[in-house]
């Protein structure tokens, strides 16, 4: 039987992320992600943050079921960005994600 933790791990690996990267992107402590993936925690109050960072539905993380209205459609530019990021090493990926976060943060401060 698949659990929330196994679905988080599956989505994280499919996205090419480490737990540390997911923690940075989602704002969820890495220790919580680890505990969830190891099934030490059966539920999580962080499903929304994790689902947004992983690009999956919170309902899928919780239940494993995806409704037709929950399927995420990416634009061609988003797909290309994901393809390029997945082609980087973990270190390069983390650096570029951090850079993008700083750009977004700087723009939202205007």
VMD Tcl script that builds the backbone (N, CA, C; Angstrom):
set m [mol new atoms 330]
animate dup $m
set s [atomselect $m all]
$s set {name element resname resid chain x y z} {
  {N N UNK 1 A 0.834 -1.188 0.000}
  {CA C UNK 1 A 0.000 0.000 0.000}
  {C C UNK 1 A 0.878 1.251 0.000}
  {N N UNK 2 A 0.611 2.147 -0.920}
  {CA C UNK 2 A 1.386 3.378 -0.976}
  {C C UNK 2 A 0.930 4.337 0.118}
  {N N UNK 3 A 1.895 5.058 0.655}
  {CA C UNK 3 A 1.618 6.009 1.727}
  {C C UNK 3 A 1.902 7.425 1.243}
  {N N UNK 4 A 1.534 8.392 2.069}
  {CA C UNK 4 A 1.860 9.784 1.753}
  {C C UNK 4 A 3.370 9.908 1.553}
  {N N UNK 5 A 4.126 9.297 2.456}
  {CA C UNK 5 A 5.584 9.366 2.376}
  {C C UNK 5 A 6.137 8.779 1.093}
  {N N UNK 6 A 5.574 7.645 0.671}
  {CA C UNK 6 A 6.073 7.030 -0.566}
  {C C UNK 6 A 5.706 7.875 -1.779}
  {N N UNK 7 A 4.551 8.544 -1.742}
  {CA C UNK 7 A 4.176 9.419 -2.860}
  {C C UNK 7 A 5.036 10.680 -2.874}
  {N N UNK 8 A 5.363 11.225 -1.707}
  {CA C UNK 8 A 6.266 12.380 -1.642}
  {C C UNK 8 A 7.616 11.989 -2.230}
  {N N UNK 9 A 8.129 10.842 -1.809}
  {CA C UNK 9 A 9.426 10.386 -2.306}
  {C C UNK 9 A 9.383 10.148 -3.814}
  {N N UNK 10 A 8.321 9.519 -4.299}
  {CA C UNK 10 A 8.184 9.264 -5.732}
  {C C UNK 10 A 8.177 10.568 -6.525}
  {N N UNK 11 A 7.366 11.535 -6.080}
  {CA C UNK 11 A 7.273 12.814 -6.787}
  {C C UNK 11 A 8.593 13.577 -6.708}
  {N N UNK 12 A 9.254 13.513 -5.560}
  {CA C UNK 12 A 10.530 14.217 -5.373}
  {C C UNK 12 A 11.583 13.649 -6.318}
  {N N UNK 13 A 11.677 12.336 -6.374}
  {CA C UNK 13 A 12.671 11.707 -7.251}
  {C C UNK 13 A 12.348 11.965 -8.716}
  {N N UNK 14 A 11.070 11.921 -9.060}
  {CA C UNK 14 A 10.660 12.194 -10.443}
  {C C UNK 14 A 11.033 13.624 -10.841}
  {N N UNK 15 A 10.959 14.539 -9.869}
  {CA C UNK 15 A 11.320 15.939 -10.115}
  {C C UNK 15 A 12.832 16.153 -10.084}
  {N N UNK 16 A 13.578 15.119 -9.718}
  {CA C UNK 16 A 15.036 15.229 -9.677}
  {C C UNK 16 A 15.535 16.041 -8.499}
  {N N UNK 17 A 14.818 15.991 -7.385}
  {CA C UNK 17 A 15.178 16.782 -6.207}
  {C C UNK 17 A 15.681 15.904 -5.079}
  {N N UNK 18 A 16.556 16.475 -4.287}
  {CA C UNK 18 A 16.949 15.855 -3.029}
  {C C UNK 18 A 15.964 16.337 -1.968}
  {N N UNK 19 A 16.012 15.720 -0.803}
  {CA C UNK 19 A 15.167 16.197 0.301}
  {C C UNK 19 A 15.531 17.637 0.659}
  {N N UNK 20 A 16.804 17.941 0.618}
  {CA C UNK 20 A 17.266 19.290 0.945}
  {C C UNK 20 A 16.694 20.315 -0.040}
  {N N UNK 21 A 16.704 19.969 -1.311}
  {CA C UNK 21 A 16.159 20.882 -2.315}
  {C C UNK 21 A 14.659 21.075 -2.109}
  {N N UNK 22 A 13.946 19.981 -1.843}
  {CA C UNK 22 A 12.513 20.080 -1.595}
  {C C UNK 22 A 12.243 20.925 -0.357}
  {N N UNK 23 A 13.066 20.783 0.646}
  {CA C UNK 23 A 12.905 21.583 1.866}
  {C C UNK 23 A 13.055 23.069 1.555}
  {N N UNK 24 A 14.060 23.410 0.759}
  {CA C UNK 24 A 14.264 24.814 0.389}
  {C C UNK 24 A 13.109 25.355 -0.430}
  {N N UNK 25 A 12.640 24.564 -1.387}
  {CA C UNK 25 A 11.554 25.015 -2.258}
  {C C UNK 25 A 10.226 25.129 -1.530}
  {N N UNK 26 A 9.970 24.210 -0.617}
  {CA C UNK 26 A 8.662 24.152 0.037}
  {C C UNK 26 A 8.601 24.904 1.354}
  {N N UNK 27 A 9.762 25.115 1.972}
  {CA C UNK 27 A 9.769 25.728 3.302}
  {C C UNK 27 A 9.491 24.716 4.414}
  {N N UNK 28 A 9.409 23.444 4.054}
  {CA C UNK 28 A 9.169 22.376 5.027}
  {C C UNK 28 A 10.523 21.871 5.511}
  {N N UNK 29 A 10.716 21.772 6.822}
  {CA C UNK 29 A 12.007 21.284 7.318}
  {C C UNK 29 A 12.366 19.920 6.727}
  {N N UNK 30 A 13.644 19.750 6.383}
  {CA C UNK 30 A 14.097 18.504 5.787}
  {C C UNK 30 A 13.846 17.328 6.710}
  {N N UNK 31 A 13.945 17.533 8.008}
  {CA C UNK 31 A 13.690 16.450 8.971}
  {C C UNK 31 A 12.242 15.964 8.863}
  {N N UNK 32 A 11.316 16.871 8.608}
  {CA C UNK 32 A 9.901 16.488 8.443}
  {C C UNK 32 A 9.719 15.677 7.164}
  {N N UNK 33 A 10.391 16.106 6.088}
  {CA C UNK 33 A 10.299 15.391 4.819}
  {C C UNK 33 A 10.855 13.980 4.989}
  {N N UNK 34 A 12.001 13.877 5.647}
  {CA C UNK 34 A 12.622 12.577 5.881}
  {C C UNK 34 A 11.701 11.672 6.697}
  {N N UNK 35 A 11.153 12.196 7.786}
  {CA C UNK 35 A 10.249 11.413 8.634}
  {C C UNK 35 A 9.020 10.957 7.855}
  {N N UNK 36 A 8.514 11.822 6.998}
  {CA C UNK 36 A 7.349 11.481 6.184}
  {C C UNK 36 A 7.692 10.363 5.200}
  {N N UNK 37 A 8.832 10.501 4.519}
  {CA C UNK 37 A 9.244 9.491 3.544}
  {C C UNK 37 A 9.567 8.144 4.203}
  {N N UNK 38 A 10.019 8.175 5.440}
  {CA C UNK 38 A 10.315 6.942 6.169}
  {C C UNK 38 A 9.072 6.392 6.876}
  {N N UNK 39 A 7.938 7.026 6.624}
  {CA C UNK 39 A 6.649 6.639 7.213}
  {C C UNK 39 A 6.630 6.708 8.732}
  {N N UNK 40 A 7.471 7.585 9.285}
  {CA C UNK 40 A 7.428 7.825 10.727}
  {C C UNK 40 A 6.217 8.695 11.064}
  {N N UNK 41 A 5.819 9.519 10.098}
  {CA C UNK 41 A 4.608 10.334 10.230}
  {C C UNK 41 A 3.623 9.853 9.176}
  {N N UNK 42 A 2.417 9.559 9.581}
  {CA C UNK 42 A 1.408 9.053 8.645}
  {C C UNK 42 A 0.609 10.181 8.006}
  {N N UNK 43 A 0.639 11.361 8.608}
  {CA C UNK 43 A -0.074 12.526 8.073}
  {C C UNK 43 A 0.869 13.720 8.118}
  {N N UNK 44 A 0.492 14.755 7.395}
  {CA C UNK 44 A 1.323 15.953 7.384}
  {C C UNK 44 A 0.466 17.190 7.217}
  {N N UNK 45 A 0.820 18.220 7.944}
  {CA C UNK 45 A 0.134 19.510 7.791}
  {C C UNK 45 A 0.801 20.334 6.680}
  {N N UNK 46 A 1.796 19.751 6.016}
  {CA C UNK 46 A 2.556 20.449 4.986}
  {C C UNK 46 A 2.200 20.012 3.563}
  {N N UNK 47 A 1.072 19.335 3.382}
  {CA C UNK 47 A 0.740 18.800 2.057}
  {C C UNK 47 A 0.641 19.877 0.987}
  {N N UNK 48 A 0.093 21.022 1.326}
  {CA C UNK 48 A -0.052 22.106 0.339}
  {C C UNK 48 A 1.327 22.584 -0.115}
  {N N UNK 49 A 2.212 22.875 0.840}
  {CA C UNK 49 A 3.552 23.353 0.495}
  {C C UNK 49 A 4.328 22.310 -0.319}
  {N N UNK 50 A 4.242 21.064 0.102}
  {CA C UNK 50 A 4.955 19.999 -0.609}
  {C C UNK 50 A 4.398 19.811 -2.011}
  {N N UNK 51 A 3.073 19.820 -2.135}
  {CA C UNK 51 A 2.470 19.607 -3.455}
  {C C UNK 51 A 2.831 20.733 -4.410}
  {N N UNK 52 A 2.859 21.965 -3.915}
  {CA C UNK 52 A 3.225 23.094 -4.784}
  {C C UNK 52 A 4.673 22.973 -5.243}
  {N N UNK 53 A 5.562 22.616 -4.341}
  {CA C UNK 53 A 6.976 22.492 -4.701}
  {C C UNK 53 A 7.212 21.322 -5.650}
  {N N UNK 54 A 6.404 20.272 -5.514}
  {CA C UNK 54 A 6.583 19.081 -6.342}
  {C C UNK 54 A 5.780 19.123 -7.635}
  {N N UNK 55 A 4.845 20.059 -7.729}
  {CA C UNK 55 A 4.020 20.153 -8.932}
  {C C UNK 55 A 2.987 19.048 -9.029}
  {N N UNK 56 A 2.496 18.592 -7.879}
  {CA C UNK 56 A 1.450 17.572 -7.847}
  {C C UNK 56 A 0.293 18.085 -6.997}
  {N N UNK 57 A -0.813 17.394 -7.050}
  {CA C UNK 57 A -1.970 17.818 -6.270}
  {C C UNK 57 A -1.849 17.344 -4.824}
  {N N UNK 58 A -2.300 18.182 -3.873}
  {CA C UNK 58 A -2.271 17.748 -2.475}
  {C C UNK 58 A -3.164 16.516 -2.267}
  {N N UNK 59 A -4.250 16.427 -3.045}
  {CA C UNK 59 A -5.128 15.271 -2.947}
  {C C UNK 59 A -4.376 14.002 -3.350}
  {N N UNK 60 A -3.568 14.092 -4.403}
  {CA C UNK 60 A -2.792 12.921 -4.814}
  {C C UNK 60 A -1.800 12.520 -3.728}
  {N N UNK 61 A -1.122 13.509 -3.114}
  {CA C UNK 61 A -0.181 13.173 -2.042}
  {C C UNK 61 A -0.894 12.454 -0.910}
  {N N UNK 62 A -2.091 12.907 -0.576}
  {CA C UNK 62 A -2.810 12.329 0.554}
  {C C UNK 62 A -3.453 10.982 0.229}
  {N N UNK 63 A -4.058 10.877 -0.963}
  {CA C UNK 63 A -4.862 9.687 -1.271}
  {C C UNK 63 A -4.316 8.826 -2.401}
  {N N UNK 64 A -3.477 9.384 -3.257}
  {CA C UNK 64 A -3.000 8.660 -4.423}
  {C C UNK 64 A -3.940 8.760 -5.608}
  {N N UNK 65 A -5.026 9.520 -5.449}
  {CA C UNK 65 A -6.024 9.655 -6.508}
  {C C UNK 65 A -5.912 11.043 -7.130}
  {N N UNK 66 A -5.906 11.086 -8.458}
  {CA C UNK 66 A -5.868 12.358 -9.174}
  {C C UNK 66 A -7.156 12.487 -9.972}
  {N N UNK 67 A -7.886 13.550 -9.707}
  {CA C UNK 67 A -9.081 13.825 -10.488}
  {C C UNK 67 A -8.700 14.527 -11.773}
  {N N UNK 68 A -9.553 14.470 -12.793}
  {CA C UNK 68 A -9.225 15.103 -14.075}
  {C C UNK 68 A -8.977 16.601 -13.941}
  {N N UNK 69 A -9.651 17.238 -13.001}
  {CA C UNK 69 A -9.459 18.679 -12.836}
  {C C UNK 69 A -8.174 19.022 -12.112}
  {N N UNK 70 A -7.504 18.023 -11.560}
  {CA C UNK 70 A -6.289 18.267 -10.790}
  {C C UNK 70 A -5.015 18.079 -11.586}
  {N N UNK 71 A -5.118 17.603 -12.797}
  {CA C UNK 71 A -3.928 17.377 -13.612}
  {C C UNK 71 A -3.266 18.721 -13.913}
  {N N UNK 72 A -1.972 18.783 -13.737}
  {CA C UNK 72 A -1.235 20.018 -13.952}
  {C C UNK 72 A -0.765 20.077 -15.396}
  {N N UNK 73 A -1.116 21.153 -16.069}
  {CA C UNK 73 A -0.663 21.361 -17.443}
  {C C UNK 73 A 0.391 22.459 -17.438}
  {N N UNK 74 A 1.548 22.147 -17.972}
  {CA C UNK 74 A 2.627 23.121 -18.047}
  {C C UNK 74 A 2.655 23.753 -19.428}
  {N N UNK 75 A 3.045 25.020 -19.461}
  {CA C UNK 75 A 3.229 25.690 -20.736}
  {C C UNK 75 A 4.503 25.133 -21.376}
  {N N UNK 76 A 4.695 25.332 -22.674}
  {CA C UNK 76 A 5.935 24.862 -23.305}
  {C C UNK 76 A 7.184 25.451 -22.639}
  {N N UNK 77 A 7.116 26.700 -22.216}
  {CA C UNK 77 A 8.273 27.324 -21.569}
  {C C UNK 77 A 8.551 26.664 -20.213}
  {N N UNK 78 A 7.494 26.360 -19.452}
  {CA C UNK 78 A 7.679 25.693 -18.165}
  {C C UNK 78 A 8.266 24.290 -18.361}
  {N N UNK 79 A 7.788 23.593 -19.371}
  {CA C UNK 79 A 8.316 22.257 -19.667}
  {C C UNK 79 A 9.800 22.331 -20.024}
  {N N UNK 80 A 10.174 23.331 -20.809}
  {CA C UNK 80 A 11.583 23.485 -21.200}
  {C C UNK 80 A 12.431 23.825 -19.981}
  {N N UNK 81 A 11.933 24.696 -19.126}
  {CA C UNK 81 A 12.658 25.056 -17.912}
  {C C UNK 81 A 12.872 23.823 -17.034}
  {N N UNK 82 A 11.833 23.025 -16.859}
  {CA C UNK 82 A 11.968 21.796 -16.079}
  {C C UNK 82 A 12.979 20.837 -16.714}
  {N N UNK 83 A 12.924 20.701 -18.029}
  {CA C UNK 83 A 13.853 19.813 -18.733}
  {C C UNK 83 A 15.295 20.263 -18.504}
  {N N UNK 84 A 15.521 21.565 -18.618}
  {CA C UNK 84 A 16.869 22.089 -18.435}
  {C C UNK 84 A 17.354 21.913 -16.999}
  {N N UNK 85 A 16.502 22.202 -16.048}
  {CA C UNK 85 A 16.882 22.082 -14.640}
  {C C UNK 85 A 17.192 20.631 -14.295}
  {N N UNK 86 A 16.395 19.699 -14.815}
  {CA C UNK 86 A 16.637 18.282 -14.540}
  {C C UNK 86 A 17.970 17.817 -15.115}
  {N N UNK 87 A 18.467 18.495 -16.141}
  {CA C UNK 87 A 19.738 18.126 -16.752}
  {C C UNK 87 A 20.953 18.603 -15.984}
  {N N UNK 88 A 20.752 19.414 -14.965}
  {CA C UNK 88 A 21.862 19.934 -14.166}
  {C C UNK 88 A 22.231 18.971 -13.050}
  {N N UNK 89 A 23.433 19.128 -12.528}
  {CA C UNK 89 A 23.830 18.357 -11.353}
  {C C UNK 89 A 23.023 18.870 -10.159}
  {N N UNK 90 A 22.994 18.097 -9.084}
  {CA C UNK 90 A 22.249 18.527 -7.891}
  {C C UNK 90 A 22.757 19.874 -7.383}
  {N N UNK 91 A 24.055 20.042 -7.382}
  {CA C UNK 91 A 24.657 21.285 -6.895}
  {C C UNK 91 A 24.250 22.464 -7.778}
  {N N UNK 92 A 24.340 22.279 -9.092}
  {CA C UNK 92 A 23.961 23.345 -10.020}
  {C C UNK 92 A 22.466 23.648 -9.923}
  {N N UNK 93 A 21.675 22.593 -9.788}
  {CA C UNK 93 A 20.222 22.761 -9.670}
  {C C UNK 93 A 19.886 23.591 -8.437}
  {N N UNK 94 A 20.490 23.264 -7.311}
  {CA C UNK 94 A 20.239 23.989 -6.067}
  {C C UNK 94 A 20.641 25.457 -6.211}
  {N N UNK 95 A 21.783 25.701 -6.854}
  {CA C UNK 95 A 22.255 27.074 -7.048}
  {C C UNK 95 A 21.280 27.858 -7.921}
  {N N UNK 96 A 20.828 27.260 -9.012}
  {CA C UNK 96 A 19.919 27.964 -9.936}
  {C C UNK 96 A 18.554 28.199 -9.316}
  {N N UNK 97 A 18.068 27.250 -8.551}
  {CA C UNK 97 A 16.783 27.441 -7.873}
  {C C UNK 97 A 16.897 28.563 -6.857}
  {N N UNK 98 A 18.000 28.608 -6.143}
  {CA C UNK 98 A 18.229 29.693 -5.187}
  {C C UNK 98 A 18.273 31.044 -5.900}
  {N N UNK 99 A 18.928 31.081 -7.054}
  {CA C UNK 99 A 19.009 32.314 -7.839}
  {C C UNK 99 A 17.620 32.776 -8.284}
  {N N UNK 100 A 16.814 31.846 -8.767}
  {CA C UNK 100 A 15.465 32.185 -9.216}
  {C C UNK 100 A 14.625 32.683 -8.039}
  {N N UNK 101 A 14.766 32.047 -6.878}
  {CA C UNK 101 A 14.036 32.495 -5.688}
  {C C UNK 101 A 14.417 33.926 -5.319}
  {N N UNK 102 A 15.706 34.264 -5.428}
  {CA C UNK 102 A 16.155 35.629 -5.135}
  {C C UNK 102 A 15.569 36.619 -6.140}
  {N N UNK 103 A 15.519 36.239 -7.409}
  {CA C UNK 103 A 14.924 37.114 -8.444}
  {C C UNK 103 A 13.458 37.388 -8.127}
  {N N UNK 104 A 12.728 36.342 -7.816}
  {CA C UNK 104 A 11.303 36.495 -7.522}
  {C C UNK 104 A 11.107 37.350 -6.277}
  {N N UNK 105 A 11.906 37.093 -5.265}
  {CA C UNK 105 A 11.811 37.850 -4.016}
  {C C UNK 105 A 12.100 39.329 -4.266}
  {N N UNK 106 A 13.138 39.613 -5.046}
  {CA C UNK 106 A 13.518 41.003 -5.326}
  {C C UNK 106 A 12.390 41.712 -6.084}
  {N N UNK 107 A 11.750 41.033 -7.022}
  {CA C UNK 107 A 10.671 41.643 -7.801}
  {C C UNK 107 A 9.427 41.873 -6.951}
  {N N UNK 108 A 9.165 41.003 -5.985}
  {CA C UNK 108 A 7.974 41.161 -5.158}
  {C C UNK 108 A 8.151 42.271 -4.120}
  {N N UNK 109 A 9.382 42.751 -3.932}
  {CA C UNK 109 A 9.633 43.829 -2.973}
  {C C UNK 109 A 9.425 45.212 -3.558}
  {N N UNK 110 A 9.109 45.278 -4.873}
  {CA C UNK 110 A 8.912 46.583 -5.504}
  {C C UNK 110 A 7.552 47.126 -5.245}
}
mol reanalyze $m
mol bondsrecalc $m
mol representation Tube
mol addrep $m
